[in-house]
Amino acid sequence: MDKYREDILDRGIGYAKKVYFCILLKKNMKQEEESELDRNIKFNATLLLTIGLVLASFYEGMPRIISTYGYMIFFPLLVSGIMSFITSVCFAELVTLNPNSGGSYRYVYYTMGELMGFLVGWSCICTSVMQVCEKTIMMTQNIDLSLFDGRMSNFTSKYLSIGGFENYFLRILPNAELENIILILAVIGVSILGVRKGIFVVYIIALFNILIICSCITIFWFYMDLSKFNILGATEDFTFFTEGSVEGHLFYMNFEVAIFGGAETVKPTTTIPRGLVEGFHIGFMFYMVSVILYSARKGAAEKNTTEPDMKNALWNLGFKTFSVLPPIGLVLCYFLSAIAEIFEATRVMYTMANDGLMFPIFGKAHRRFPNHFNSHIFLAVVCCLVGVFIGVAPSTKWAIIAMETSIRIMVLIAYLVLRYQCDSEDLSLEEYALKKRWVLTNFPHALNKPTKTTHTISMLLIFLSVISIILSELIMIFFIIGTNNTLIFLRIGFVICILTAFISVQLLNQQPVNSRKYFLYKVRGIPFTPMLAITWYSLILMFLPPYIWVKIFCWYLLGLLFYFSYACLRSVEYRKHEAVGEVER
């Protein structure tokens, strides 16, 4: 019996060592990796794709939250936009260092270990599937209501009813929305045709939507009336800042999709950073202008739930013929967002398969035209099953916000670690050799060759600083909720606006380091600028419903089971260390 217990104890210790090794196992960063994929993505494509994704919620999201929370929603949208701009500059610097496919998954893999990188990639795939299903369902509903007056849904509910049930985790619809299959297959079809044809679709959708948005802004410009604006009166209820921040956070999600296609981009070290930062900047300016003009039309400064979308607003202003275009633009925006999500998921699966963390079939390109054919077919089957028969629950929006925000926090922490760990010999970037290291204490102030002890202390300080930020936010939230004093909300809002204004001025002065080969963005105010964005994103997470975390925990638990049962044993990096005897199987 004692021998049996000792055997179990030895196995447990060996498994714990294996888990610890997987947490510390990291992949070496390479400036360029060999790929069988064609390079067809250029600067115009990344620019228009980023603008199109930022403006995807212009027709429905922006009018809806203004009608719900009033014109003061401008301030949380401004703060969220500035935080996303900080994130875009961090992404731009990361792309310059690693212009390969994989995006967020690879950045975390390089700095925080294989296990954390796998969980980030796992989350990217999950959120992409959920958003594709959500976007296609929204497209179906808008096409049904705008073009067919609800006849499509009446037909499916009458003739295609299959029965169903619903519980806490699973939601089987009472009727199969088979019309979603057509849209899902259309999205997959455009993606599977190849990057070159997909870029042409992106051009058409983005340019058409920019034309409609500019026309709407012009119309609202001639119908402004600022006489009813009362900022002091609007701040009596400060729920617009908390709830509106979470809602508005959806506006700036998924704009960084271009970073996942580095291996298919022409001159990725210059094309992706410029398209990402400049595209977000243009989309952000469009939003701020449109929020002011939409709120000021004919003095509609108060909350007005009778105009939840752009179509009704234009109809009430007398532009009945032009009001037909926003529903079409909304469907095209959903279609573009779904294509972008498929693009992200397939590239993450391709990179993870090449690293040994996903099934090898997803890491192979098509023979006739280099494309992620197998992963497209897999996602088509999954999205059809989920989007048609299981459906997307109303709480899916909160789950998407939680997972996307968690990914951004992980990437920003990875950026902080990478900024400290930067070694010009490994990265082969001439400009990066000029950058001094930093730590969170005055000792040591700058190091060229940090020792293992100082390196460990610095990484520990980064971890403790992030934890302290989260704890301080919890204390602040409980204090505010307990006092029920709106003046506290007002003061905190002013402090946040002052801080973000100061950071935004610093970022607007940000100039990239130009050379013949590289176009390198460098974030200023390290480490405090990324930590400000981490603070904001963690606040967003704290305002989400608690039950969302139960579903996310189940998804992460499923990912851990897959990792330790399959991915860990087939990891390329794990096998390298196993071959030299650093770890036992």
Secondary structure, 3 states (H helix, E strand, C coil): CHHHHHHHHHHHHHHHHHHHHHHHCCCCCCCCCCCCCCCCECHHHHHHHHHHHHCCCCCCHHHHHHHHHCHHHHHHHHHHHHHHHHHHHHHHHHHHHCCCECCHHHHHHHHHCHHHHHHHHHHHHHHHHHHHHHHHHHHHHHHHHHHCCCHHHHHHHHHCECCCCECCCCECCCECCCHHHHHHHHHHHHHHCCHHHHHHHHHHHHHHHHHHHHHHHHHHHCCECCCCCCHHHHCCCCHHHHHHHHHHHHHHCCCCHHHHEHHHECCHHHHHHHHHHHHHHHHHHHHHHHHHHHHCECCCCCCCCCCCCHHHHHHHCCCCCHHHHHHHHHHHHHHHHHHHHHHHHHHHHHHHHHCCCCCHHHHCCCCCCCCCHHHHHHHHHHHHHHHHHHCCCCCHHHHHHHHHHHHHHHHHHHHHHHHHHCCHHHHCCCHHHHCCCCCCCCCCCCCCCCCHHHHHHHHHHHHHHHHHHHHHHHHHHHHHHHHCCHHHHHHHHHHHHHHHHHHHHHHHCCCCEECCCCEECCCCCCCHHHHHHHHHHHHHHHCCCCHHHHHHHHHHHHHHHHHHHHHHHHCHHHHHHHHCCCCCC
